[in-house]
Amino acid sequence: MKKVIKSLLVVSALTFIAPVAHAGNYATDAADKLAHGVANIATGWVEVPKNIMIIGQKDGVVAGATVGVFTGLVQTVGRTAFGIMDTATFLIPTASSVKPGYIWDDINKETSYGK
């Protein structure tokens, strides 16, 4: 009987301690997702000059001034929309769908979405 009680105490202690030990990671992940969301809402517009620069360097000045502007506008909507989604759902900490996560992480890299 004592072994059963000891076993139940150990199992119950582990049950109550495990969520507390994981709480630090949850809070950090949730805060990180909120930070990504707010930053992407605030800096989504930077996609326009970023895409003008990237496409201009790759395909020339005319392409940068035309295709770059259009691509930048589309990417602005995408980054801002994902920022709104990340901000609204930050309590469910998942990895950011926007790559790079912050626009300033790699300004010369084209933005992509998904895993």
C-alpha positions as CSV (number, residue, x, y, z in Angstrom):
1,M,0.0,0.0,0.0
2,K,2.9,2.4,0.8
3,K,4.4,1.7,-2.6
4,V,1.2,2.6,-4.3
5,I,0.9,5.8,-2.4
6,K,4.5,6.8,-3.1
7,S,4.0,6.0,-6.8
8,L,0.9,8.1,-6.9
9,L,2.7,11.0,-5.1
10,V,5.5,10.9,-7.6
11,V,3.2,10.8,-10.6
12,S,1.1,13.6,-9.3
13,A,4.2,15.7,-8.5
14,L,5.5,15.2,-12.0
15,T,2.0,16.1,-13.4
16,F,2.0,19.4,-11.6
17,I,5.7,20.3,-12.1
18,A,5.9,19.5,-15.8
19,P,3.5,22.4,-17.0
20,V,5.4,24.9,-14.7
21,A,8.7,23.8,-16.2
22,H,7.3,24.3,-19.7
23,A,5.7,27.7,-18.8
24,G,9.0,29.6,-19.4
25,N,9.2,28.3,-23.0
26,Y,5.5,29.0,-23.6
27,A,5.8,32.6,-22.4
28,T,9.0,33.2,-24.5
29,D,7.4,31.6,-27.6
30,A,4.2,33.6,-27.2
31,A,6.1,36.9,-26.7
32,D,8.3,36.1,-29.7
33,K,5.2,35.5,-31.9
34,L,3.7,38.8,-30.6
35,A,6.9,40.6,-31.4
36,H,7.0,39.2,-34.9
37,G,3.4,40.1,-35.5
38,V,3.7,43.7,-34.3
39,A,7.0,44.2,-36.2
40,N,5.5,42.8,-39.4
41,I,2.5,45.1,-39.1
42,A,4.7,48.1,-38.6
43,T,7.3,47.3,-41.3
44,G,5.2,45.6,-44.0
45,W,5.5,48.7,-46.2
46,V,9.3,48.3,-46.3
47,E,8.6,45.4,-48.8
48,V,8.1,48.0,-51.6
49,P,11.6,49.5,-51.5
50,K,13.1,46.1,-50.7
51,N,11.6,44.5,-53.7
52,I,12.5,47.4,-56.0
53,M,16.1,46.9,-54.8
54,I,16.1,43.1,-55.2
55,I,14.4,43.0,-58.6
56,G,16.4,46.1,-59.8
57,Q,19.7,44.4,-59.0
58,K,18.6,41.1,-60.5
59,D,16.7,42.3,-63.7
60,G,17.6,45.9,-64.2
61,V,16.3,49.4,-63.3
62,V,13.1,49.2,-65.4
63,A,12.1,45.9,-63.9
64,G,12.8,47.2,-60.5
65,A,10.7,50.3,-61.1
66,T,7.7,48.3,-62.4
67,V,7.8,44.7,-61.3
68,G,9.5,45.6,-58.1
69,V,6.8,48.1,-57.1
70,F,4.0,45.6,-57.9
71,T,5.8,42.7,-56.1
72,G,6.5,45.0,-53.2
73,L,2.9,45.9,-52.9
74,V,1.8,42.3,-52.9
75,Q,4.5,41.4,-50.3
76,T,3.4,44.3,-48.2
77,V,-0.1,42.9,-48.0
78,G,1.2,39.5,-47.3
79,R,3.6,40.5,-44.5
80,T,1.0,42.8,-42.9
81,A,-1.7,40.2,-43.1
82,F,0.6,37.6,-41.5
83,G,1.6,40.2,-38.9
84,I,-2.1,40.7,-38.0
85,M,-2.6,36.9,-37.8
86,D,0.4,36.4,-35.6
87,T,-0.6,39.3,-33.3
88,A,-4.2,37.9,-33.0
89,T,-3.1,34.4,-32.3
90,F,0.1,35.0,-30.2
91,L,-1.3,32.9,-27.3
92,I,-1.0,29.9,-29.6
93,P,2.8,30.0,-30.1
94,T,3.8,28.7,-33.5
95,A,6.7,29.5,-35.7
96,S,6.4,32.5,-37.9
97,S,5.2,31.8,-41.4
98,V,7.1,34.7,-42.9
99,K,10.7,34.1,-43.9
100,P,12.7,36.1,-43.0
101,G,10.8,36.6,-39.7
102,Y,11.7,40.2,-39.4
103,I,12.2,42.3,-42.6
104,W,15.6,43.5,-41.4
105,D,17.0,39.9,-40.7
106,D,18.1,39.6,-44.3
107,I,17.1,42.6,-46.4
108,N,18.6,41.1,-49.6
109,K,16.5,37.9,-49.4
110,E,13.1,37.6,-51.1
111,T,10.2,37.1,-48.7
112,S,8.5,33.7,-48.7
113,Y,5.6,32.3,-46.8
114,G,5.0,28.9,-45.3
115,K,7.5,26.4,-43.8
